[in-house]
Amino acid sequence: MPKDAAVYTHGHHESVLRSHTWRTAANSAAYLTGHLRPHMRILDIGCGPGTITADLAELVPQGQVTGVDTADSVLERARSVAEERGLANVSFAVADVHALDYPDDSFCVVHAHQVLQHVGDPVGALREMRRVCAPGGIVAVRDSDYAAMTWYPSVPGLDGWLDLYRRVARANGGEPDAGRRLRSWALEAGFTDIGITSTASAWCYATEEERAWWSGLWADRTVASSYARRAVDGGHATEEELRSIAEAWRAWGEAPDGWFAVLHGEILCRV
């Protein structure tokens, strides 16, 4: 598979958007928000349904935010979010992170949340993000690391889920354990060691409501999304195995002592 031909593993099934629309600048970009100034121009790559994008636009009221994604269908959802919130300083467009249709030095901040794990050439993507970021600006990237996800209690089916997901994602050309690799990729892309700030943060689901939400969306995603279709079509799992994994998710969600943590790596790269 060519480096720039990776397939987005999840697709845009309702169970996927259920997760993506939960995301905010506070729970997904806190490592960046303290660096924002009211006048900044921001490019939000892989913006999906636009909830983080809209938050960023509110944080730069005299600036401008452009959200881009490869799927025009999900951008309609993003435009609706911005319209509902009355934001006039945000726009959306279809774009490919490997070949951004913007001049050099166009933005003060170039941001990508859970994007590099899905691309075929993350180093090339970072080079392109750096190209469109103005001198003195910031390239900000946050990505999950599947191998570092952990949960309690132990549910054998979830071990199977993790193994399956990582196999499917890699077959699609991505790298599901991206979080730990961000600093390495940034150095290879030409950022200097002194210009990179590396941090980590986590989402944690433990209350009854959080467990029901997280387990439910993954149970549904496992049997009904593009990920499910690619798992079966690629020969990685049978439909019966997917149903068994979905039941494991629901069993975990019903455990009163259930706890799940999603670790993310983060980098702020000064240009």
C-alpha positions as CSV (number, residue, x, y, z in Angstrom):
1,M,0.0,0.0,0.0
2,P,1.4,3.4,-0.9
3,K,2.4,5.6,2.1
4,D,-0.4,8.1,1.3
5,A,-3.1,5.5,0.6
6,A,-4.0,4.5,4.1
7,V,-7.7,3.8,4.8
8,Y,-9.5,5.5,7.7
9,T,-10.3,2.5,9.9
10,H,-13.3,3.7,11.7
11,G,-15.4,5.4,9.0
12,H,-18.3,7.7,10.1
13,H,-20.9,5.3,11.5
14,E,-23.1,6.8,14.2
15,S,-21.2,4.9,16.8
16,V,-18.0,6.7,15.7
17,L,-19.6,10.1,15.6
18,R,-21.0,9.4,19.1
19,S,-17.4,9.4,20.3
20,H,-16.1,12.2,18.1
21,T,-18.9,14.7,19.0
22,W,-18.0,14.2,22.7
23,R,-14.6,15.7,22.2
24,T,-13.9,19.3,23.2
25,A,-10.8,21.5,23.4
26,A,-10.9,21.0,27.1
27,N,-10.8,17.2,27.1
28,S,-8.8,16.7,23.9
29,A,-6.5,19.8,23.4
30,A,-5.7,21.1,26.8
31,Y,-2.0,20.9,26.1
32,L,-2.5,23.5,23.4
33,T,-5.2,25.9,24.6
34,G,-2.9,27.8,26.9
35,H,-0.7,28.8,24.0
36,L,-3.6,30.3,21.9
37,R,-4.1,34.1,21.4
38,P,-7.2,35.9,20.2
39,H,-5.8,36.8,16.8
40,M,-4.4,33.5,15.7
41,R,-5.1,31.6,12.5
42,I,-5.6,27.9,13.1
43,L,-5.8,24.9,10.8
44,D,-7.6,22.0,12.4
45,I,-6.7,18.8,10.4
46,G,-9.0,15.8,10.6
47,C,-11.7,17.9,12.2
48,G,-14.5,15.4,11.9
49,P,-17.8,16.7,13.2
50,G,-16.1,19.9,14.3
51,T,-16.7,20.1,18.1
52,I,-13.0,20.7,18.8
53,T,-12.8,23.1,15.9
54,A,-15.7,25.2,17.2
55,D,-14.1,25.4,20.6
56,L,-10.8,26.6,19.1
57,A,-12.8,29.2,17.1
58,E,-14.3,30.5,20.4
59,L,-10.8,30.8,21.9
60,V,-9.5,33.0,19.0
61,P,-12.4,35.4,18.5
62,Q,-10.3,37.9,16.4
63,G,-8.7,35.1,14.5
64,Q,-9.8,32.5,12.0
65,V,-10.1,28.7,12.2
66,T,-10.2,26.3,9.2
67,G,-11.3,22.8,9.8
68,V,-10.4,20.2,7.2
69,D,-11.2,16.5,6.7
70,T,-11.0,14.0,3.9
71,A,-14.8,13.3,4.1
72,D,-17.1,16.0,2.8
73,S,-20.1,14.2,4.5
74,V,-18.8,14.7,8.0
75,L,-18.0,18.4,7.2
76,E,-21.7,19.0,6.8
77,R,-22.1,18.0,10.5
78,A,-19.2,20.3,11.4
79,R,-20.8,23.3,9.6
80,S,-24.0,22.7,11.5
81,V,-22.1,22.7,14.8
82,A,-20.5,26.0,14.0
83,E,-23.8,27.5,12.8
84,E,-25.6,26.4,15.9
85,R,-23.0,28.1,18.0
86,G,-23.1,31.3,16.0
87,L,-19.4,31.2,15.0
88,A,-18.5,33.5,12.1
89,N,-14.7,32.9,12.3
90,V,-14.6,29.2,11.2
91,S,-14.8,27.5,7.8
92,F,-14.4,24.0,6.6
93,A,-12.9,22.3,3.5
94,V,-12.0,18.9,2.1
95,A,-8.2,18.4,2.3
96,D,-5.5,15.7,2.5
97,V,-2.8,16.2,5.2
98,H,-0.2,14.8,2.8
99,A,-0.8,17.6,0.3
100,L,-2.5,20.7,1.9
101,D,-3.8,23.2,-0.6
102,Y,-2.5,26.2,1.4
103,P,0.6,28.4,0.8
104,D,3.6,28.2,3.0
105,D,3.4,30.0,6.4
106,S,-0.4,30.3,6.2
107,F,-1.3,29.5,9.9
108,C,-0.2,30.4,13.4
109,V,-1.2,26.9,14.7
110,V,-1.7,23.6,12.8
111,H,-3.5,21.1,15.0
112,A,-4.3,17.4,14.5
113,H,-6.1,15.2,17.0
114,Q,-6.1,11.4,16.5
115,V,-5.0,11.8,12.8
116,L,-1.5,10.6,12.5
117,Q,-2.5,7.1,13.6
118,H,-4.6,6.8,10.5
119,V,-2.2,8.1,7.8
120,G,0.3,6.1,5.7
121,D,3.1,8.6,6.0
122,P,3.0,10.4,9.4
123,V,6.4,11.9,8.9
124,G,5.4,13.4,5.6
125,A,2.2,14.6,7.1
126,L,4.2,16.5,9.8
127,R,6.4,18.0,7.2
128,E,3.4,19.3,5.4
129,M,1.9,20.6,8.6
130,R,5.2,22.4,9.2
131,R,5.2,23.9,5.7
132,V,1.9,25.7,6.2
133,C,2.8,26.8,9.7
134,A,4.3,30.3,10.0
135,P,7.7,30.9,11.6
136,G,7.2,31.2,15.4
137,G,4.0,29.1,15.1
138,I,3.0,25.8,16.6
139,V,2.3,22.3,15.2
140,A,0.3,20.5,17.8
141,V,-0.5,16.8,17.6
142,R,-2.3,14.4,20.0
143,D,-2.7,10.8,19.3
144,S,-3.9,7.7,21.2
145,D,-1.8,4.7,21.8
146,Y,-3.8,1.5,21.7
147,A,-1.2,-0.8,23.2
148,A,-1.1,1.5,26.3
149,M,-4.8,1.4,26.9
150,T,-5.7,-0.4,30.1
151,W,-8.9,-1.5,31.9
152,Y,-10.3,-3.3,34.8
153,P,-11.7,-5.8,35.4
154,S,-10.0,-8.2,33.0
155,V,-12.4,-9.3,30.3
156,P,-10.9,-11.9,28.0
157,G,-12.9,-10.7,25.0
158,L,-11.4,-7.2,25.4
159,D,-7.9,-8.6,25.0
160,G,-9.2,-10.1,21.7
161,W,-10.6,-6.7,20.8
162,L,-7.3,-4.9,21.2
163,D,-5.4,-7.5,19.2
164,L,-7.9,-7.4,16.4
165,Y,-8.1,-3.6,16.3
166,R,-4.4,-3.2,16.0
167,R,-4.2,-5.8,13.2
168,V,-7.0,-4.2,11.2
169,A,-5.6,-0.7,11.6
170,R,-2.1,-1.8,10.4
171,A,-3.6,-3.7,7.5
172,N,-5.3,-0.4,6.6
173,G,-1.9,1.4,6.5
174,G,-2.1,3.1,9.9
175,E,-0.2,2.8,13.2
176,P,-2.5,2.4,16.2
177,D,0.3,2.8,18.7
178,A,1.0,6.4,17.4
179,G,1.1,8.2,20.7
180,R,4.5,6.9,21.7
181,R,5.9,7.6,18.3
182,L,5.0,11.3,17.9
183,R,8.3,12.7,19.1
184,S,10.3,10.4,16.9
185,W,8.2,11.2,13.9
186,A,8.6,15.0,14.6
187,L,12.3,14.7,14.8
188,E,12.4,12.8,11.5
189,A,10.2,15.5,10.0
190,G,12.8,18.1,10.7
191,F,11.7,19.7,14.0
192,T,14.5,20.3,16.4
193,D,14.7,18.5,19.7
194,I,14.7,21.8,21.6
195,G,11.6,22.9,19.8
196,I,9.5,19.9,20.7
197,T,7.6,19.7,24.0
198,S,6.3,16.2,24.7
199,T,3.5,15.4,27.1
200,A,0.8,12.8,27.8
201,S,-2.7,12.8,29.0
202,A,-5.6,10.3,29.3
203,W,-9.3,9.9,29.0
204,C,-10.7,7.8,31.8
205,Y,-14.2,6.2,31.9
206,A,-15.3,4.9,35.3
207,T,-18.8,6.2,36.3
208,E,-21.8,4.2,35.5
209,E,-22.8,6.7,32.8
210,E,-19.3,6.8,31.3
211,R,-19.0,3.0,31.2
212,A,-22.3,2.6,29.5
213,W,-21.4,5.3,26.9
214,W,-17.9,4.0,26.1
215,S,-18.8,0.3,26.1
216,G,-21.9,0.9,24.1
217,L,-20.3,2.8,21.3
218,W,-17.5,0.3,21.0
219,A,-19.9,-2.6,21.0
220,D,-21.9,-1.0,18.2
221,R,-18.7,0.0,16.3
222,T,-17.5,-3.6,16.5
223,V,-20.5,-5.0,14.6
224,A,-21.9,-2.2,12.5
225,S,-19.2,0.3,11.4
226,S,-16.7,0.4,8.6
227,Y,-14.2,-1.1,11.0
228,A,-16.4,-4.1,11.4
229,R,-16.7,-4.5,7.6
230,R,-12.9,-4.2,7.1
231,A,-12.3,-6.7,9.9
232,V,-14.4,-9.3,8.1
233,D,-13.5,-8.5,4.5
234,G,-9.8,-8.5,5.4
235,G,-10.0,-11.9,6.9
236,H,-9.1,-10.7,10.4
237,A,-12.3,-11.9,12.1
238,T,-15.7,-13.6,11.5
239,E,-19.0,-11.9,12.2
240,E,-19.5,-14.4,15.1
241,E,-16.1,-13.3,16.6
242,L,-17.2,-9.6,16.3
243,R,-20.4,-10.3,18.1
244,S,-18.5,-12.0,20.9
245,I,-16.2,-9.0,21.2
246,A,-19.3,-6.7,21.3
247,E,-20.7,-8.8,24.1
248,A,-17.4,-8.5,26.0
249,W,-17.6,-4.7,25.7
250,R,-21.2,-4.8,27.2
251,A,-20.1,-7.1,30.0
252,W,-17.3,-4.7,30.9
253,G,-19.7,-1.8,30.8
254,E,-21.9,-3.5,33.3
255,A,-19.2,-4.1,35.8
256,P,-19.7,-1.8,38.8
257,D,-16.0,-1.5,39.3
258,G,-15.2,-1.0,35.7
259,W,-12.4,1.4,34.7
260,F,-10.9,2.2,31.3
261,A,-8.0,4.6,30.5
262,V,-7.0,5.8,27.0
263,L,-3.5,7.2,27.0
264,H,-2.5,9.9,24.5
265,G,0.9,11.2,23.5
266,E,1.1,14.9,22.7
267,I,3.7,17.2,21.0
268,L,3.9,20.9,20.6
269,C,6.5,21.7,17.9
270,R,7.8,25.2,17.5
271,V,8.4,26.2,13.9
